[in-house]
Amino acid sequence: MSDIQVITIGHSPDPDDAFMFHALTTGAFATPGLKYIHELQDIETLNHRAMRNELEVSAVSIHAFPEISGSYSLMNCGASMGEGYGPMVVAKEGVSKEDALGKPIAIPGLKTSAYLGLRLCWGDVEVAVVPFDEIIPRILTGEYLSGLIIHEGQLTYVDDDLNVLVDLGIWWGEKTGGLPLPLGGNVVRNDLGEELMLQITEDTKKSIEHSIEAPDAALEFAKQWGRGIDDDTNREFVSMYVNERTIDYGDDGRMSIRLFLKEGQELGLIDGDFDVDGMQFIGSNE
């Protein structure tokens, strides 16, 4: 009987997650007793799979975390945070914020952090859920007047002559005195036990550090999920969301997550009974 335990990691099919998990995907370092396999799906699908406890490890939206916190804990590594940039509402030239507010805004999911940020920024807007990689094309065809874009669309929208109506990373930074905007995190399932949860977190951290220290192979690997982006755009996007903050949220990063979720509670989008201050980050010294 094999003594190897298989750990399934769910993450998004985008360059930053692929870069982050490159070393674990390719077996670049030893993980005694553990074998990692990867399943790639969009973040909203992963949010809902986590709600069903299907994966041992998953990328999830910070917005979705309170709903799964009974079964999962946040790792202190694997952060996707906007440092003065983030998801943005875009539209064709000539469309104003007022115009956009008069029509449904295409969004990538109701449990995404982008949506929570939009609600905190613009209030009770009308939305339509659209797969993240279809939002820009469906703005261009005129099906939607505006859309909330994530992933590499935050860089490629300029190729389609779209204008930014709001950048939520800039808005959050101005609102909070410079805190980064919480977007995604990695969670590990509580029923694995504290020792194994910590080991998986350490392996994930090693994978991130490996790619940052030796980026060329990881960038080439990551580009497969960039939907046709060039090398420079791939490198720029990955560096936006995989950096020192991804290795450790930092005190201000953890503070920002707690503030983001508390504001979500005040808005009624997050369960008011969730203990924000009591959140644990696996691998953190706090």
N, C-alpha and C positions, 0 to 999 in steps of 0.2 A: 504494500500500500504506500502510495507516494506521501511524503511529508511536506510537499510543496503546496502552499496555499495560494490560490489564484485570487487576485484582487482586480476587480474591474473598475476602471476609471472612465467616467463620462466627461467629455469636454467638447467645446464648440469647434466646428470646422472652420477655424479662422487662424491667421498666422501667429497671433500672440500665444494662443493656447498650444498650438502645434510646436512652437519654439520652446515653450516652457516644459513640455513633456517629451521633447526629442530624445533626451538621454534615457529615460525610462522606456520609451517605445523601442529604441534600438539596442537596449541592453548595454549601454556604454559603461556601466559600473555594476558591480555585483550587488545583488539583493538576496542574501542567503535566506532560504525558506519561503521566499515570496516570488511569485510570477505575476507581472502586471500585464493586463490586456486593456485595450482602449476601444471605446465606442464613441464615435463622433456624431453629435446631433446638435441642433440649434439650442440656444440657451433656454428658451421657453419650454421646449420639450424636456430638457434636463431638469428644469424646475419641477415639472409635474412628475417626472420619474422619481425624483427625490421625495416628493410627497407620498409616493407609493413604496418607499424604502427599497427600491430595486437595485441600487448600485452601492458598492462599498465606499467609493469615492466619487465625487462629482464636482464639476464647476457649477455654481448656481449664482443667481442674482442675489445681491445683498437684500434687496426688497423681499425676496422669497424666503430668506433664512428663518425669520420668526415662525413661519408656518411649519417648518421641518425641524425646529430646534429640539423637539422631544426625541428625535431619532438620530440627529446629526450634530456635530460640533464643527465650528469654523477652524480651519488651520490658520496659523499665524503667517503662513506663506501662501503664495499664489494669488495675491491681490491684483485686481485690475482697478486702478484708480486714476481719475483724470486730474492731472496736475496743471490746472488752468486751461484745460480742454476737456471735451467729453462729447456725449451724444448731442446732436443738434437738430433743430427743426429747419428744414430747407424747403425752398419753393423756387419756381421760375421767377425770372426777373420781372419786377413790377408788382409782385404779390406782397402785400403788407401783412403785418401781424394781425391787424383787424380783419383782413380778408381771410386769413387762415383760420381765425377763431370762428368764422361764420360757417365753416364746413368741417366735416370729419377729418381728423389728422390721422394719417397712416402711422401705426406704431408697431413695434416688433413683438409685443406681448404685454398682457396686463400685469404679469408678475416681474417684468424686467425692472431693473433700477432706473433705466432711462424713462420709463413711464412714471414711476414715482417722482423722479426729478422734474418731469414735465408738469405733473399735477402740483407739486410744491411751488413751481415757478409761475405757471399760468392759471392755476385754479381748476375748476370743474369743466374741462374741455370735452368735446365730443370726439370720439376716436373710433378707428376701425383697425382691427388686428390683421396685419399683413406679414408674410414671411420677410425677414429682415433684408434678404437679397433681392426682393421684388419691389421694395419701397421706391427706390429711385426710378426704375423703369416705369412704374405705374404713375409717378408724378409726371414723367416725360410724356406719357400717352394722354395725360389730362384726366385720368380716372380719379386721382386725388390732387387737391390743390397744394397740399404740403405733407411732409412726412418727417418722422423722427428717426434719424439714421444712426446706426452703430457700426462697429467693426471698421473695416478699411474704407467704408463709404464716407467716413469723416475726413478722408483725404481725397478720395476720387470724385466727390460731388462737383469739384471745380471743372472737371473734364466735361461735365454736362451743362455748364453755364448756369448752375443753380446758385441761389443766394441764401445766406444764413440769416434766419429770423431770430434765433437765439442759440447760443452755445451754452449748454447747461453746466459745463465745467467752469467757464468764466463766471457765469451767474452765481454758482455755489461758492466759488472762491471769494467773490466780492461780498457775498452775503455773510460769510463766516470768518472773514479776516485772513483768508489764504489757505483754508483747509482743502485737501484734495477731495474730489467727488468720489464716493464709494460706488462701484459698479458691480464687479464680480468677485467671488471668492471661491475657495475650494473647501469642501466639507468632507468629513470622514464619519462613517456610521458608528454610533455609540456602542452597539452590541458587539463590536470587535474587541472591546476591552481596552483599558487605558494604555497598556504596554504596546499593543499592536497599533493602536491609533497614533501613538507617538512615533513608532518606527516608520509607519507609512508617511507621516508628516515629514520626518527627517529625509526619507528617500525622495519625496517631492521637492524638498528644499535643495537637496543635492542636484537633482535634475535641472532645476532653475539655475543654480550656480554654474553647473557644467556648461550650459548653453551661453550664459553671459560671458564666461571665461574663454570659451572657444566657439565663437558665434557663427563662423562661416558655414559649417556643415548644418547647423541647426537652422540658419536662415534659408539655406537651399531647400531643406526639408519643409520648412514653414511655408515657403512660397507656393507649394502645391495647393494650399487652401486660400490663396489670395485672390481667386477669381480673376486671373489674368493681369494682376498688378506687376509692374516692373521691379527690378532689384532695388532701386533707390526707394521706391514707395514702400516696398516690403520691409526694408531696414528701418525706415522712418516710423512706420506703424508699430512694428515690434518694439522699438525703443520707447515708444510712448507708453506701452502697457506692460513691458517686462524690464524691470530695472531694480535698483536697491529696494524700492518699496515692495516689490514682489517677493523678495527674500524675507522681509520683515515689515509688517504694516507700519511699525513705529508708533510711538505714543500718540502723535497727532492723527495718524491714520485710524487707530482704534477709537480715538475721540470722535473723529468725523463719522465713523460708522454708527456710533451710538447716537450722535446728534441727528443724523439722517433718519434713523429708525424712530427716534422720539418724535420728530416732526411728522413722520408718516402716521404715528399713532394719533397725533393731534388732528390730522386730516381725516382719520377714520379708515385709512387704507391698511393699517397694521393693527392687530389685536392689542387692545390697550392693556391686557393682562400680561403681555410678554415683558419679562424682566430685562430691560435693556442694560441696566447697570451691572447685572449679574452675568453677562455674557462671558464665556471663557474662550480663549484663543489657544488651540493646541500648539504647544511649542513655544509659547510666549513666557517670559519671565515675570509678567505682571501678576 
